[in-house]
Amino acid sequence: METIKDIIEVIVVAFLIALVVRGLIVETFVVHGPSMEPTLMDGERLLVSKTAYKLGKPKR
C-alpha cells in the first residue's frame, strides 16, 4: 500500500512541476498556415521561452 502512495505522490509532484514550467518558463505552440515559411512550416511545434524578454532585450 505504501508503494502505491509513493507512486501517486511522485505523479502529483511531477504534474505540479509541469504546470509551473508551462505557466512560467516555456509554452508550446503549433504553427498554423504558411505565413512563416520557409523558416517555420505549417504544423511545426515550437517551445517558446517566456523568460527571454525578462532577462534582457532581444538582440537583432
C-alpha positions in Angstrom: 0.0 0.0 0.0 2.9 2.3 0.7 4.3 1.8 -2.8 1.0 2.9 -4.4 1.0 6.0 -2.2 4.6 6.8 -3.2 3.8 6.4 -6.9 0.8 8.7 -6.7 2.9 11.2 -4.8 5.5 11.2 -7.5 2.9 11.6 -10.2 1.3 14.6 -8.4 4.6 16.3 -7.8 5.7 15.8 -11.5 2.3 17.2 -12.7 2.7 20.3 -10.5 6.2 20.9 -11.7 5.0 20.6 -15.3 2.3 23.1 -14.6 4.8 25.6 -13.2 7.2 25.1 -16.1 4.4 25.6 -18.6 3.0 28.6 -16.9 6.2 30.5 -16.1 9.1 29.3 -18.2 8.1 27.8 -21.6 4.9 27.2 -23.6 4.2 25.1 -26.7 2.7 26.4 -29.9 1.7 24.9 -33.3 2.3 26.9 -36.4 -0.9 27.4 -38.4 -0.7 28.4 -42.0 2.2 29.3 -44.4 2.9 32.8 -43.2 6.3 31.9 -41.6 7.6 29.6 -44.5 10.4 28.7 -45.2 11.6 29.3 -41.6 8.7 27.6 -39.9 6.5 25.1 -41.7 2.7 24.6 -41.2 2.1 22.2 -38.4 5.5 22.5 -36.7 5.6 22.6 -32.9 7.6 25.2 -31.1 8.7 25.7 -27.5 8.7 29.4 -26.7 10.7 30.8 -23.7 8.6 33.1 -21.5 11.7 34.3 -19.7 13.7 35.6 -22.6 12.4 39.1 -22.5 12.6 39.3 -18.7 16.3 38.6 -18.8 17.2 41.3 -21.4 16.2 42.9 -24.6 16.3 40.8 -27.8 19.4 41.1 -30.0 18.9 41.6 -33.7 
